[in-house]
Amino acid sequence: MLRMDRTREIAVGSLRLGGANPLFLIAGPCVIESEAHARKMAEQVARIAGDAGMPFLFKASYDKANRSSAKGFRGPGLKEGLRILQKIKADLKLPVLTDIHEAAQAAEVAEVCDVLQIPAFLSRQTDLLVAAAKTGRVVNVKKGQFLSPWDMSNVVEKIAGAGNTKIVVTERGASFGYQNLVVDVRAFPILRKLGYPVVFDVTHAVQLPGGQGHASGGQPEFIEPLARAGVAAGVDGIFLETHDNPAAALSDGANALPLEQLAGLLERLKELSSLVRRWSAQ
């Protein structure tokens, strides 16, 4: 009989994440391409998630500070990006999530965003983790591609030790040779033992880092099978980047889920999650 460790419940506005609550969704475009595009994506993803009955947090980055090439589009920057996210949050009544890359950004971003995200490559940066924790906002920390799932105990201890236990842990795969990632499904129950909600970043898990030379490649055909595997293993939430025209996306289009595929995927994931949760409750 399937048994899963129960993670703690974390509040994000009116949403309740983890614990016995339903599978939730973190989604949006990789980067804010323009105010109009970000708003359109937020509206459309919110509608699709609402139709699926899935709690939703909007995600978009104001700056992609780790692009493969210096020529890659980084985003509108901190000030303009936060203005756009604040307007989306206020107008659409959506919780919003974005990345921070430096400790000095934490307090300013926390004035707008409900969740501060720590990028995978920065998941061991103590000052960054502590600064995010001290804002009092929920901190979503991505497991570095170079870390084992049990290594994340040290990461969450840094955040909790700074006085903040509103933590979400996100798996996004592990480096496998060059320009490839693999997902070890054993990571999900191991991460759940930390006691915090666990999310699967499925679109970055199908990324091929630097695979196009000047940019990362991807294998989006594997998004759904990996997402189903993560949900079957008991994750609390799914993170995915989606775009209405991935071929024209200014960042990570190669591994983004086409927006027209989102509704069907969410319906199937919700059905699978309900089944898994019924089993685990027995």
Stockholm file with secondary structure:
# STOCKHOLM 1.0

chainA/1-282         MLRMDRTREIAVGSLRLGGANPLFLIAGPCVIESEAHARKMAEQVARIAGDAGMPFLFKASYDKANRSSAKGFRGPGLKEGLRILQKIKADLKLPVLTDIHEAAQAAEVAEVCDVLQIPAFLSRQTDLLVAAAKTGRVVNVKKGQFLSPWDMSNVVEKIAGAGNTKIVVTERGASFGYQNLVVDVRAFPILRKLGYPVVFDVTHAVQLPGGQGHASGGQPEFIEPLARAGVAAGVDGIFLETHDNPAAALSDGANALPLEQLAGLLERLKELSSLVRRWSAQ
#=GR chainA/1-282 SS CCCCCCCCCEEETTEEESTTSCCEEEEECSBCCCHHHHHHHHHHHHHHHHHHTCCEEEECBSCCTTCSSTTSCCCSCHHHHHHHHHHHHHHHTCCEEEECCSGGGHHHHHTTCSEEEECGGGTTCHHHHHHHHHTCSEEEEECCTTSCGGGHHHHHHHHHHTTCCCEEEEECCEECSSSCEECCTTHHHHHHTTSSCEEEEHHHHTEETTTTSSSCEECGGGHHHHHHHHHHTTCSEEEEEEESCGGGCSSSGGGCEEGGGHHHHHHHHHHHHHHHHHHHHC
#=GC SS_cons         CCCCCCCCCEEETTEEESTTSCCEEEEECSBCCCHHHHHHHHHHHHHHHHHHTCCEEEECBSCCTTCSSTTSCCCSCHHHHHHHHHHHHHHHTCCEEEECCSGGGHHHHHTTCSEEEECGGGTTCHHHHHHHHHTCSEEEEECCTTSCGGGHHHHHHHHHHTTCCCEEEEECCEECSSSCEECCTTHHHHHHTTSSCEEEEHHHHTEETTTTSSSCEECGGGHHHHHHHHHHTTCSEEEEEEESCGGGCSSSGGGCEEGGGHHHHHHHHHHHHHHHHHHHHC
//
